[in-house]
Amino acid sequence: MVEAVFFDVGSTLIRPCPSVAETMARAAAERGHALTVRDFELHMPAMDAYYEAEYLRDGDFWCSHEGSTAIWLDQYRYVCHLAGIGHDAEGMAAAVNGAYRRAASWEVYADVAGCLRALKERGLALGVVSNWDAELEDLLRDLRLLPYFDTVVSSAAVGYRKPNPVIFDLACEQLGVRPGACAHVGDRPDADGDGAAAAGIRPVIIDRHGAEPDCPYDRVETLADIPSVL
């Protein structure tokens, strides 16, 4: 019997809105650069590849607030250099990062509230386990998601990041539940799936765009399916 369900945050519960390209274009216009959204969209694949390479090389930047802030800034600086405004990379990065510190720059997926309500109505404890900076709880509060959760564990706050099973162990301790009585929902088979499995927690991967057909774990395309899967 499942007693508790943990959730990842980025690409699971929320997504950037406006997009990073839109936010960068807005910041560029405010800073006097003649660049369009399309100019930045061209470099989004490169930005994603940069993050993946850094994450695979050493993802421990998620283990401190300073490191988790630095990875965002590094990505925005990188895009600025690619877009030809490297001379203003520092100012641009600070402006874009500042935008994503605010709840107004994030959108809660439409399937989130219904899923969380259904699980709470079943009497399940809910928690967050996310590779995020130390301000995650404040962001969830501003997005009006915090009341759903009985605990919020961010990697920067505890010094461990997924897929290290310790971050899941800490979440279980905070809720007073056994790992075998828990499930974890996230979008990455490596961080979320492998990390949860290593902790003895059942992983469920949310694959909104069908990008993980070979995922070895339970997979859903919408959070609306989570109550029935569990």
N, C-alpha and C positions, 0 to 999 in steps of 0.2 A: 504494500500500500504506500502510495506517495503521500508524504506529509508536508513537504515543502518544495517550492519551485523557485529556482534562481534564474535571473535574466541578465544577459549582456545588454548594453545600451546602444552604442552606435551601430546603425544598420539593422538593429533588432527592434528597438523601441522608437528611435528617433533618427532623423536624417537632416543634413544641412538644408536650410531653405531660407533665403535664396541659396543656390548652389555656390560652390567655391568660385567657379568662373564668374558668376554674376556678382558675387561680393567683391572679387578682385577688380572687376571692371568698374564697379561703383567707386571703390577706393581710388582707383587710377584716375577716374574723372575728377574726383574731389581734389586730387593732388596734381592736376594739370597735365595728365598723360592722355594722348589721343589714341586709346586702345578700346576695342569693343569686347563684348562678351565672347564672341567667336575667337578673337585673338587669344584669349585665355583658355577657351575650351580646347584649342589645338594642343595645349600642353598638359591637359589633365591626365592622359595616359602616362606621360613621363613622370608626373608628380606621384601617381599611384605606384609606378615601378620604383621610384626613389624610396618611397615609404617601405615597400615590400623588401627591398634590398637591405635597408637599414634594420628592419625588424628581424630579418633572418640572420643578419650579421651579429646583432646584439640588441635584442628588444628590451634590455633592462632600463632603457630610458623611461619606460612606463613605471618604474619603481620609485620615482620621486616626483614631486611637483615640478621641480626645476627641469628635470629631464623630459617630462611629458609636455611641458610648455615648449621646450626647445625643439622637439620634433615637429610640432606644428609650424613654428617660426622657420625652421630649416626648409620645410616644404614650400612655404610661400616665397621665401627668398629664392629658392631654386627656380620656381616658375617665373619670377621677375627677371632673372638673368636670361632665361630662355625667351622671354617676351621682349627683350631689348631694353629693359629699364632697370638693369642691375645697379645703376648709380643711386636708385631710390629703393633698393631692396629692403633696407632696414625699416624705413618709414612705412612702406607698403605692408611688410610682414606684421608690424605692430598694429596697423589699422585693421587688417583682416583678422588677426588673432583677437583683437578687442571686440570685433563684431560677434565672433563665435563664443565669447564669454557671456553673451546675453541670450536669454531664452527666445527672444524675438527672431533669432537667426536659425532656430531649429524647429522642425515640424515633427509632431508625434504621428506615427503611422495610424491610419484609420482603424486598423484591426486591434490596436493595443488595449483601449479601454474595455471593450467587450470581453476580451480574453482575461484581463486582470479581474474584472468583476465576476466572471464565471468561476474563476479559481478561488476567489475570496468567498463566494457563496458556498463553495464546497468545504469551507473551513480550512483551506490550506494556508500555510505560512508562505509569504513571498519575500524574496530578497533580490538584490542586485549584486552581481559580481562582474566587474568591468575593468578593463585596462583604460584608465582615465586619470585625469589630474585630481587634485585634492578638493576641487570645488564642485565635484559631481553632485553631492547632496543638495547644494544650493541650486544647481541647474534643474534638478528634478523637482525641487520645490516650486521654482518659478514656472515650470511646465505643468504644474498641478498633478504630477505623477507620484510625488513622495508619499502621500497618504496610503497608497496601495501597499507600500513595502514596509516590512518589519525590520529590515536591516539593509544598509547600503555599504558595500565593500568596494572601494576603489583601490587600484594597484598603488597609486601614488601615496595614498594614506597609510597603507599597511606595509609597503616595501616589498611586496611580492606581486608578480604579474602572471596572468595566464600564459602558457599552459602549466605553470608550476602548481601542483596540487595543493600547496600550502594555502593559497588564497581561497580555495574552496573549503579547506579544512577550517579556516578561520570563520568563514561564513556559516558553516554548520555549527560551530561552537557558539556563535552569537545567537543562533536560533534554538540551540539545544536539541538538534536533531541528528540522527545517524546519517552518514552519507548514503547508505543503501536505501534510505527512505526519501531521497531527494532526486529531483531532475534539474537539469540546467538547459536553458534555451539560449542559443546564440547563433551567429551567422558564419563563424569560422570553424571548419572541421579540425584545424590544428589547435588553435588557442582554446576554443570552447569545447570541441569534441574530445580531443586528446587530453586536455587538462581535466575536464570533468570525469572522464573515464579513469584516469590515473588516481583520482581521489575516491573512486568507488561510487560516483554519481552517474545517473543515467543521462547521456547527452541527447538532445534533440536539436537538429540544425534547421534554422529558418532559412530557406533558399528561395527568396522572393522572385528571382529571375532565372531559375533553372540552371544556375552556373555550377552546381555541385552534383552532377548525376552519379558520380562514382563514390560519393560520400558513404563511409562504412556505418554511419549512425542513422537512427531514425531521422527522417527528413520531412518537413512540411513546407508548403509554399505560402501559407498565411497563418498568423497567430490564432485565427479563428478555429483552426484545427487542433490546437494544443489541448483543450479540455477533453476532447474525445480520444486523442492519442494517449493521454495519461490515464 
